């Protein structure tokens, strides 16, 4: 009784269409969540280093609260906990227009924003004090110092850990299947349900995730080389 | 380590593939051991579950104890005891074919593909997919769900049927029953579909059972049967005789009332159609 492989299940019937649909959903939810995570991460990461305590405390609260609760719980929170707080008319509209997608997007984005924040903060804190002093000496305000000098430098420093975080975000999007988002992992299960061919379906999902991640890692590698700040980072092998 | 694993795996596979040790009939085995071993469920109320007093009970178990066991005892002319083992959807067929249990009495739907591996008794319970809605919902059955948001369990046959028959329905598939029910309670979905008896179990456990309604005719057909080893018609006949006598004598209805009646664990009235179906399975004496 050995397992009989039947790879044709992946391209016969509706499997191909399902995988494509799942892939598009995964890409859409990940891309939107990534934008949200990057915005929240940059904002709170910067705020954690500013010379005003209430702002630092607020940013620290955001980071610790959101990164230390499991993503699965956040999925349920955004899907089940938030809608009752919305006005009834909007809620009804939302339920008809992909409430689960938006809930999953916020869960992913806010959770990864908190993690991204730490990456940004470590980038900012690796910048020598003298940079801040020089910027202030130019007559810039604190907001200008961050916007024009510190954050742009930090972003160029943190490409490798940010890539790491982005890949995690992409893979974590699979958790959204618990709130009925029909993303890639969901679709591989769907194929399994219809064909009883679990290994083939899982392999297809794995290969797609792997390809996506390698692609992102490759692009980010180029970004890293393109935007590296000469003299600030000792490049391995360079 | 790897070699050890391979060896273990090979051994397991060999055990799986090896033909059953030459034919001792199930009845001969029961006569020799004095035990009828059944595979049932620990967590499927009210068919087989462990109750609050920590007793392993249920409708399927009662049927074995009160309908099938007497028939076996009469045939063998000696008392027999019933031993229960846990069996899940994944393990029940291997348990049976490896002789670990003699009869599966749980919540197993009789299907044609399954009949290629095991034999089934006559049908002892009939259910089918229905919809759970909030009381007062305009949804009355599968005809009303086009354009509506409908929750289903991921990977269930129900989701499959809906997708094929009502492509316009907005299907939302959840991995487990509680989240689907929560989505219904909050209005993320308009209806939740599953086997009628599962929905009834859900409502029975809900904080305010009166808020919910189970609607619609069965749009799938799930006849539960007891599974036994293939090609053992003497034992199969005996199991069927036990069930037929219980249906004929009213014992079946009495047990049905105990578990599914208004005061039962999961109230689920026996429809006239199902009652007729059950009695018509009873062949003449």
Interface residues (C-beta under 8 A of the other chain):
Chain A: X1 X2 X76 X79 X80 X83 X84 X91 X92 X95 X96 X99 X100 X177 X178 X179 X180 X182 X186 X189 X190 X192 X193 X194
Chain B: X13 X16 X17 X149 X151 X154 X155 X159 X160 X170 X172 X173 X174 X175 X179 X182 X183 X186 X187 X188 X189
